[in-house]
Amino acid sequence: MAQYQTGSLTQVSLPFNFSGMNVFVIALRSGSLWSKGINSSFIEILSKVMTLPYLKRLVVVYHNLGKWSSKYSKVPGYSLVSPVVGFNVYDSSNTTTLSNKKVTLNTTSEPISIYFSYVEAEDKNVTKFKCIKFGGGGLVKINNTTKMNVCVTKTLGSFSVAASSMAKKKRRIWKWWVIGFVAGGVGVVVLVLAGVAIVNTWKRKKIKTMEKESETGMTLDTVWVGGDKMPSASMIRTQPILEHDYVS
């Protein structure tokens, strides 16, 4: 552990095939963890916390799976809206090598806060989100959240923020319903306008036909009826004819 400065957060270089993931480590003395805790942009551990079992030196390893989150972690009925992040604590009593021995933290007084750099969600209602904890053996624990980009815990592990897949599906259905309603309304307006245009065209053709017939027959006058010009035949009075009765 000589390459990591005690008390400083240091990023670890990863192989190219892990591009998109981030790993940070911070080396501490147990006394510093007890008196100061850890406060960074990724994780907050308040003071009065100690390791179980007790260690003189420890290393906190923080990971962010980034774009790999959805490939490594699946939760039935939920969609992840944040990267999977988490931390573990290791024994670093040997200052030259990092032990693979994991230890736990005694956090009976105050919980640990895990911060997420971003949460991809249109709805900002915090009550619709859940904090997902991924445990060993594929175990998943789901808790409510108090802040959209924060999970609180008293145990170590990996965490993410998730939203119900059903709620997302309902929003998608509602979106298409609105689009269909608007499209249907526009369609009705178009049909009405088309109907009016057809009626007006028919009336104009009818008038032209009647005017054409009047040119080949008797002269028709024109009158205005309800705003439309209509042909009208002139009144011709029929001359009376006297009837003669013959008596035989």
ZAMARGU-4260 file (C-alpha; in steps of 0.2 Angstrom, whole numbers, plus 5000, padded with zeros to 4 digits):
<rodrens>
0) 5000/5000/5000 | 5015/5011/4999 | 5009/5019/4982 | 4993/5025/4991 | 4994/5040/5002
5) 4985/5038/5018 | 4969/5049/5019 | 4969/5053/5001 | 4957/5046/4988 | 4966/5039/4973
10) 4960/5032/4957 | 4965/5015/4951 | 4971/5012/4933 | 4960/4998/4925 | 4964/4987/4910
15) 4957/4994/4893 | 4943/4980/4893 | 4936/4988/4908 | 4934/5005/4900 | 4919/5015/4908
20) 4922/5008/4925 | 4930/5018/4939 | 4938/5012/4955 | 4945/5023/4969 | 4954/5018/4985
25) 4957/5027/5001 | 4969/5021/5014 | 4966/5025/5032 | 4971/5021/5050 | 4957/5015/5061
30) 4959/5030/5073 | 4956/5042/5058 | 4940/5033/5053 | 4934/5033/5071 | 4938/5052/5074
35) 4934/5059/5056 | 4925/5046/5046 | 4925/5048/5027 | 4917/5062/5017 | 4919/5062/4998
40) 4908/5065/4983 | 4905/5046/4982 | 4903/5041/5000 | 4900/5048/5017 | 4904/5038/5033
45) 4902/5048/5049 | 4913/5047/5064 | 4912/5034/5078 | 4913/5020/5066 | 4926/5006/5068
50) 4930/4990/5058 | 4925/4972/5064 | 4937/4964/5068 | 4947/4979/5074 | 4962/4984/5062
55) 4975/4996/5063 | 4975/5000/5045 | 4962/4998/5032 | 4958/5002/5014 | 4941/5007/5007
60) 4938/5002/4989 | 4925/5012/4980 | 4918/5006/4963 | 4907/5013/4949 | 4902/5001/4935
65) 4896/5015/4924 | 4890/5009/4907 | 4893/4991/4913 | 4879/4992/4926 | 4865/4985/4916
70) 4875/4971/4910 | 4880/4965/4927 | 4865/4969/4937 | 4846/4964/4934 | 4831/4967/4945
75) 4815/4959/4939 | 4801/4972/4938 | 4813/4987/4940 | 4824/4997/4928 | 4840/5004/4934
80) 4841/5023/4932 | 4858/5026/4940 | 4875/5017/4938 | 4879/5003/4951 | 4891/5009/4964
85) 4897/5003/4980 | 4912/5000/4992 | 4921/4987/5002 | 4934/4988/5016 | 4950/4977/5016
90) 4963/4974/5029 | 4979/4983/5025 | 4990/4979/5040 | 5003/4974/5028 | 5008/4991/5020
95) 5016/4983/5005 | 5002/4973/4998 | 4983/4974/4998 | 4975/4959/5007 | 4960/4951/5000
100) 4952/4949/5017 | 4936/4959/5018 | 4930/4967/5034 | 4914/4975/5040 | 4910/4991/5048
105) 4901/4994/5065 | 4888/5007/5059 | 4875/5005/5073 | 4875/5024/5077 | 4873/5032/5060
110) 4870/5025/5042 | 4882/5027/5027 | 4877/5038/5013 | 4881/5032/4995 | 4880/5046/4982
115) 4876/5044/4963 | 4883/5056/4951 | 4868/5055/4940 | 4850/5048/4939 | 4842/5046/4922
120) 4824/5049/4925 | 4811/5062/4919 | 4800/5061/4934 | 4808/5069/4949 | 4796/5062/4962
125) 4807/5053/4974 | 4793/5042/4981 | 4793/5033/4964 | 4812/5027/4966 | 4819/5013/4976
130) 4837/5010/4982 | 4843/4993/4976 | 4857/4984/4986 | 4865/4969/4978 | 4871/4956/4990
135) 4881/4940/4988 | 4874/4925/4979 | 4862/4936/4968 | 4852/4942/4983 | 4844/4959/4981
140) 4837/4971/4994 | 4825/4985/4990 | 4822/5000/5001 | 4813/5017/4999 | 4824/5032/4995
145) 4823/5049/5004 | 4833/5058/4991 | 4834/5053/4972 | 4853/5052/4971 | 4857/5045/4988
150) 4855/5028/4996 | 4858/5025/5014 | 4864/5009/5021 | 4872/5001/5037 | 4881/4987/5027
155) 4894/4986/5013 | 4890/4981/4995 | 4884/4988/4978 | 4870/4999/4976 | 4859/5008/4963
160) 4843/5018/4961 | 4829/5010/4951 | 4811/5014/4945 | 4797/5002/4943 | 4796/4995/4925
165) 4777/4995/4926 | 4777/5014/4929 | 4788/5017/4914 | 4777/5006/4903 | 4761/5015/4909
170) 4770/5032/4905 | 4774/5025/4887 | 4756/5019/4885 | 4749/5036/4891 | 4761/5045/4879
175) 4755/5035/4864 | 4737/5037/4869 | 4739/5056/4869 | 4747/5056/4852 | 4733/5045/4845
180) 4720/5057/4853 | 4728/5072/4844 | 4730/5063/4828 | 4712/5057/4829 | 4706/5075/4832
185) 4716/5081/4817 | 4709/5068/4806 | 4691/5072/4811 | 4694/5091/4807 | 4702/5086/4790
190) 4687/5075/4786 | 4674/5089/4790 | 4684/5101/4780 | 4684/5089/4765 | 4666/5086/4767
195) 4662/5105/4766 | 4673/5107/4751 | 4664/5092/4742 | 4647/5100/4746 | 4652/5117/4740
200) 4659/5109/4724 | 4643/5099/4721 | 4633/5115/4723 | 4643/5125/4711 | 4642/5111/4698
205) 4623/5110/4700 | 4621/5128/4697 | 4632/5128/4682 | 4622/5113/4675 | 4606/5123/4678
210) 4613/5138/4670 | 4618/5128/4654 | 4601/5120/4653 | 4593/5138/4653 | 4604/5143/4639
215) 4596/5130/4628 | 4579/5132/4634 | 4569/5146/4641 | 4578/5161/4649 | 4579/5159/4667
220) 4581/5173/4679 | 4592/5172/4694 | 4588/5175/4712 | 4599/5175/4728 | 4593/5162/4741
225) 4602/5161/4757 | 4618/5168/4750 | 4618/5157/4735 | 4614/5162/4717 | 4600/5151/4710
230) 4591/5151/4693 | 4573/5156/4693 | 4560/5154/4679 | 4550/5170/4674 | 4532/5169/4678
235) 4521/5168/4662 | 4503/5171/4664 | 4492/5159/4654 | 4479/5168/4644 | 4461/5162/4648
240) 4451/5153/4635 | 4432/5155/4635 | 4423/5139/4635 | 4407/5137/4624 | 4393/5126/4628
245) 4383/5119/4614 | 4365/5114/4617 | 4358/5102/4604
</rodrens>
